[in-house]
Amino acid sequence: MIIDCHGHYTTAPKQHEGWRQQQIAAFDEKKAIPARPSISDDEIRDSIVNAQLKLQKERGTDLTIFSPRAAGMSHHLGDAETSAQWSRACNDLIHRVCALFPENFVGVCMLPQSTGVSPANCRAELERCVKELGFIGCNLNPDPSGGWWKDPPLTDRYWYPIYEKIVELDVPAMVHVSASCNPCFHGTGAHYINGDTSAFMQFITGDLFKDFPTLRFIIPHGGGAVPYHWGRYRGLAQDMKKPPLKDYLLKNVYFDTCVYHLPGIELLTRVIPVENILFASEMVGAVRGVDPETGHNYDDTKRYVDQLKIGAAEKQKIFEGNALKVFPRLAGALAKARK
Amino acid sequence: MIIDCHGHYTTAPKQHEGWRQQQIAAFDEKKAIPARPSISDDEIRDSIVNAQLKLQKERGTDLTIFSPRAAGMSHHLGDAETSAQWSRACNDLIHRVCALFPENFVGVCMLPQSTGVSPANCRAELERCVKELGFIGCNLNPDPSGGWWKDPPLTDRYWYPIYEKIVELDVPAMVHVSASCNPCFHGTGAHYINGDTSAFMQFITGDLFKDFPTLRFIIPHGGGAVPYHWGRYRGLAQDMKKPPLKDYLLKNVYFDTCVYHLPGIELLTRVIPVENILFASEMVGAVRGVDPETGHNYDDTKRYVDQLKIGAAEKQKIFEGNALKVFPRLAGALAKARK
């Protein structure tokens, strides 16, 4: 079984984003928020069948761990209540996709974050998504300010209330920024990758996993710059008198394979233990074109993993085994889907 | 000849940084700035002979293109006049190192940048360093605010006044951030790498080299995350209808080899044309330890390049040829040193 641990609902019916615009306009104008739009099952089916599901079939993957559009989370807009409403709308829609295609999609939620508002505020929505909607993880935005990085590092006690709930529910968190309002940071080309790199360096600097030994993070986009600079990170940790990174962080930190060329994926699997790598494509996502050097889509990352010169058991870990380990609720969700 | 294009004077005599502290204290207290300290030639010799020069000899490199300590630039402190005074002090000290060891060091200046102050303000100091002190390049900080990214992207016309002077003098600029005041960004582990990644994505997004076809940038630290995500960047450029990156940016953008493990350097030379790679170590710099996996210093990057399975002519480009091309004033500086 091939599990893609990082897919976003970038193709949601247009009235969903339309409502978001109305919501933000109403917030800005201090008016009442309109009711959420009606979206039919057929509209949801259409949005999936011709996009994510079609690509799953074409590329030979089986299941996508599916979350709301990352740039769309935009926690910098409105206030905490704005984010709460929008999170519920987005997560409910993910739930409907998963209910319609239970063998192809399992849900991961966005959280109702808001700059300067305690992440304790996200506990109820996470609990609702896991316990009521059957979700198996969450996306945690390390920069709810949208490119201005106004909140504390992820190792700060500021974040502990949500970590307590994450640990209690035994779900992992993918560290995933949202849209960038900072003109210096292109969204998918800079802010995303910088967010990944910064988070990992925060984990080196802090000592978070002493307090939360079972907390698990997935750093997407192949871990940002981290595997490419693995020597730098090993050396920085060493200069700080930290244990070797393998012992210090790799029981808690995982990387996905959203790296859009073979040499990058080869580097990833060469320096990071295969036990810490989860297959992912981020589709339909950041890069939509066909690579003229290969004749295949840049984001068809399965092709790169297929080409790796590693054993079948190692590939099985990347494609399936590690996901089942990092997302303990996944096995139950699959069993339920197959009933 | 082996030219290290990226070395910082991290070992300057302590009264130099001491004066900086006095300068900032005087600025904060609105008092008169004290006179610059006396530093003897012997003190400068001592600071170099047992550090950068010793490492050059041990590692078998010949010449370092040498600039002030990057984190020390701290353009966010004080105001434009503060940065002007400090830049003169730092650049003058680099000049004294180069005068004492003319065969081992050639100067690159820092610029008197200050958040929100036009880079036109840096033209005179750049001209002084190149024309009077014999410097061959400059370091340009894309984020003078120190981790808050308050100035426009490097492709904005805001930066054009300094580009005009850079082009007129025919010197390259290394894109190099300074210290981070943002607790989310560790300096050498996040802010440096993010700065590199962000700058490259700015160059993709803007169309700067149409206006400045001879402007040349070196992106240090192996280009941040860029080579690891080369597929992503090629794909993003393609989605934006830009030309292939090789044609679009690689006549103007170069990468150094400050990547502290062999797999990273192998990736770099696999995806980026050797014509665009300049040897560098960043020593004495970000990572000071010995890699237990190799028994050698992480930042002994010459060892990694030596181990590459590429031809001698290609290695010569990385070690020497490309530096002579990207820094046209280098040949003259070397000829003068050998007289």
Contacts between the chains, C-beta under 8 A, distances in Angstrom:
chain1	res1	chain2	res2	distance
A	142	B	184	7.3
A	143	B	184	7.1
A	147	B	149	7.6
A	148	B	148	7.3
A	148	B	149	7.8
A	149	B	147	7.6
A	149	B	148	7.8
A	149	B	182	5.5
A	149	B	184	4.4
A	149	B	185	7.0
A	151	B	184	7.7
A	152	B	183	6.4
A	152	B	184	7.5
A	153	B	183	5.7
A	153	B	184	5.2
A	182	B	149	5.4
A	183	B	152	6.4
A	183	B	153	5.7
A	184	B	142	7.3
A	184	B	143	7.1
A	184	B	149	4.4
A	184	B	151	7.7
A	184	B	152	7.5
A	184	B	153	5.2
A	184	B	198	5.7
A	184	B	202	7.0
A	185	B	149	7.0
A	185	B	198	5.8
A	185	B	201	7.8
A	186	B	198	7.7
A	186	B	201	4.4
A	186	B	202	7.3
A	186	B	204	7.6
A	186	B	205	5.6
A	186	B	236	7.8
A	188	B	232	7.7
A	188	B	236	6.7
A	189	B	201	3.9
A	189	B	204	6.7
A	189	B	205	7.6
A	189	B	232	7.1
A	189	B	233	6.8
A	189	B	236	5.0
A	190	B	194	7.7
A	190	B	197	5.7
A	190	B	198	4.4
A	190	B	201	4.2
A	190	B	202	7.7
A	193	B	197	5.4
A	193	B	225	4.8
A	193	B	229	6.4
A	193	B	232	8.0
A	194	B	190	7.7
A	194	B	194	4.0
A	194	B	197	6.0
A	194	B	198	6.6
A	197	B	190	5.7
A	197	B	193	5.4
A	197	B	194	6.1
A	197	B	197	7.5
A	197	B	225	6.5
A	198	B	184	5.7
A	198	B	185	5.8
A	198	B	186	7.7
A	198	B	190	4.4
A	198	B	194	6.6
A	201	B	185	7.8
A	201	B	186	4.4
A	201	B	189	3.9
A	201	B	190	4.2
A	202	B	184	7.0
A	202	B	186	7.3
A	202	B	190	7.7
A	204	B	186	7.6
A	204	B	189	6.7
A	205	B	186	5.6
A	205	B	189	7.5
A	221	B	229	7.3
A	221	B	232	7.8
A	222	B	228	6.9
A	222	B	229	7.2
A	224	B	225	5.8
A	225	B	193	4.8
A	225	B	197	6.5
A	225	B	224	5.7
A	225	B	225	3.5
A	225	B	228	6.4
A	227	B	228	6.6
A	228	B	222	6.9
A	228	B	225	6.4
A	228	B	227	6.6
A	228	B	228	3.5
A	228	B	259	6.8
A	228	B	264	5.1
A	228	B	267	6.4
A	229	B	193	6.4
A	229	B	221	7.3
A	229	B	222	7.2
A	229	B	259	6.3
A	229	B	260	7.0
A	229	B	264	6.3
A	230	B	261	5.6
A	230	B	263	7.2
A	230	B	264	6.8
A	231	B	259	6.9
A	231	B	260	3.3
A	231	B	261	2.9
A	231	B	264	6.3
A	231	B	287	7.7
A	231	B	291	6.6
A	231	B	298	5.2
A	232	B	188	7.7
A	232	B	189	7.1
A	232	B	193	8.0
A	232	B	221	7.8
A	232	B	259	7.4
A	232	B	260	4.7
A	232	B	261	7.9
A	232	B	286	6.8
A	232	B	287	5.9
A	232	B	298	7.1
A	233	B	189	6.8
A	234	B	261	7.6
A	234	B	291	7.0
A	234	B	298	7.4
A	235	B	260	5.7
A	235	B	286	7.8
A	235	B	287	3.5
A	235	B	288	7.8
A	235	B	289	5.4
A	235	B	291	6.8
A	235	B	298	3.9
A	235	B	299	7.7
A	236	B	186	7.8
A	236	B	188	6.7
A	236	B	189	5.0
A	236	B	286	7.3
A	236	B	287	6.0
A	238	B	287	8.0
A	238	B	289	4.7
A	239	B	287	6.3
A	239	B	288	6.0
A	239	B	289	5.5
A	244	B	292	8.0
A	259	B	228	6.8
A	259	B	229	6.3
A	259	B	231	6.9
A	259	B	232	7.4
A	260	B	229	7.0
A	260	B	231	3.3
A	260	B	232	4.7
A	260	B	235	5.8
A	261	B	230	5.6
A	261	B	231	3.0
A	261	B	232	7.9
A	261	B	234	7.6
A	261	B	271	7.2
A	263	B	230	7.2
A	263	B	267	5.5
A	263	B	270	5.1
A	263	B	271	5.4
A	264	B	228	5.1
A	264	B	229	6.3
A	264	B	230	6.8
A	264	B	231	6.3
A	264	B	267	7.1
A	266	B	267	7.9
A	267	B	228	6.4
A	267	B	263	5.5
A	267	B	264	7.1
A	267	B	266	7.9
A	267	B	267	4.7
A	270	B	263	5.1
A	271	B	261	7.2
A	271	B	263	5.4
A	286	B	232	6.8
A	286	B	235	7.8
A	286	B	236	7.3
A	287	B	231	7.7
A	287	B	232	5.9
A	287	B	235	3.5
A	287	B	236	6.0
A	287	B	238	8.0
A	287	B	239	6.3
A	288	B	235	7.8
A	288	B	239	5.9
A	289	B	235	5.3
A	289	B	238	4.6
A	289	B	239	5.5
A	291	B	231	6.6
A	291	B	234	7.0
A	291	B	235	6.8
A	292	B	244	8.0
A	298	B	231	5.3
A	298	B	232	7.1
A	298	B	234	7.4
A	298	B	235	3.9
A	299	B	235	7.7
